[in-house]
Amino acid sequence: MSLKSVWAPLQARWARLPGREKNGIRLAVLLVLAVLLWQFSVAPGLATLRTADAQARAVGQQMQAMQAMQIQAQAVQKQPPLGFDEAVRALTAATKQTLGNGAQLVLAGERASITVREASPDALAQWLAQARLNARSALVEARLVRASSASGTVWNGVLVMSLPARL
């Protein structure tokens, strides 16, 4: 079946239609094309335009957070190296100050294992920041379990931190 054999009867039928029906079909085809144009080209662009400001603000906030982390990382890099004993003292002080009696610090070589019991998420986050900045230690391993208590969510488990090399 060729295109001409399909097209010829349609042309003949079109020629027999009165002008009013031809105009109605033209209008219907025009409406369908307008809807398709709107659906697939204009509407997605408008949706993107509506959300562009919110996305730009979110990206701006992410950029500010990343710049703050970059400044913090550069400040840490500029700090003089810390000896093993000083790092242990700083880590011990941060542990006692932030986690209190709910934590126990044990040294094993150039690593420190900190066992935490019922540590609040905020205290744990604050302790990790102090351990990283003040003691220049890095988290090597974390085995934590979230639990519920009367005061809310708490964490139990063991954190292993690396310390500067002994000289």
N, C-alpha and C positions, 0 to 999 in steps of 0.2 A: 504494500500500500504506500503510494507516494504522497508527498505533501500536496501536490496539485489535485489529486483525487479527493483529498480531505477538504481542501480549501475551496474548490469549485462549488460544491453544494452550499457551503456557508455563504459564499458571495452571492449566490443566486437567492438564497433566503433573505439576506440583508437587502438586496435590491427590491424584494417584494414587500418589505416592511414599510408601513406608513411613516411619515416624518416624525410624528409624535412618539412612536415606539423607538425609533432610532435615537431621538434625543434622550429618552429615558434610559436606554442602554448605555449611551455615551456618559450620561450623568452617573449611572451606577458604577461604570468602569472608572470614571474619574474619582468617585468617592473611595472605591477600593484602593486605588493607587495612592490617594491622599492618606488613607489610614495606614497603609504599608509604609509610606514615607515617614509618617509621624512615628510609628512604632519602632522602626529600625534605624532611623537616623536622628530625628529631632529629640525624642523622649530620652534616650540614653545620654545625650549631651546635656540636656536640662537637669537630669538627675545628678550627673557629675558636677555641674555648675552649682547645684544646691548644696552638695556636701563638700565642696572645695574649701570653704572657709574653715569648717570644723577640722578637716584633714590637715590644713595648713597650720592651725593652732596646735594640733596634736604633734605634728612633726616638729614644730618650733619648741614645744615643751621637751620632746625627746632630745632635740639638739642641745638645749640648755642643760639637761641632765648629763648628757655625754660630755659636754664641755666642762662641767663641774667635776666629773670623774677624771677627766684628762688633767685638770689642774691639780686634783688630789694626787693622782699618780705621779705627776711631775714633782710635786712637793716631796713625796716619799722617795723618789729617785735621788733627789738632791740632798737628802739627809745623810749624814755620815754613817758608815757601817757600824753595826752594833755587835759587840762581843757576845759570846755565849752566856756568860754570867749575867750581863746586863739584860739580855733578852729574857732569861729565866726570871729575874727579879721583876721585870715589867709584866710578864705573863702571870706570875704569881699575884702581883698587886691587882691586875685587871680581874683575875679570877675571884679573889677575895672581895674586891669592891663591887663587882657587878653581879656575880652569881652567888656570893655569900657562902653559907655553910652547905648549900645544896650541890657543891662541886668539889671534886678531889683531883688534884694534879699529881701525876706520877711521871718522873723523867726516865727515859730509856734511851741512852745514847744521845743522838742529836734530835730526838723527838720527844714530845710531851703528850701524854694521854690525859685527857680531862674527862672525868666521869661526871655527868650532870644528872641531877634528880630534881624533877618538878621545876624546870627552868621556864620562865615565861618567854614567849617569842620575842618580846621587846628586849628583855635582858640578854637573851642569847644573841640577838643581832648586835646589840651594843657591845657585848663582850668580843664578838668576832671582829668588829671594827677596831676595837682597842688592841686586840691581839695582833692584828695585821699592821696597824700604824705604830703602836708603841713598842711592841716586842719584835716587830719585823718578822713575824712568823706566818707561815702559810698553812692553810688547811690541807691536809693530805688525805684524810679519811674521815667520814662521818657516818656513824651508825646511830641514828636517832629514831625514836618512836614517839608519835604524838599520843598524848593521853588527855583525858578530861579530869578536871578537879573542881573543887568548889569555887576556885577563883577563875576558872575558865580553862582554856587550852594550855597545856604545858608539854615540855619535851623531856624525855629521859634517854640516856644513851652515852656513847663515847665519841669524843672528838680527838683526832690525832693531828697534832701540829708539828711542822718542821721548824727547827730553830737554826740560827746561824752556826756555822762550823766552829768547833773548839779550836783555839789557836795554841 
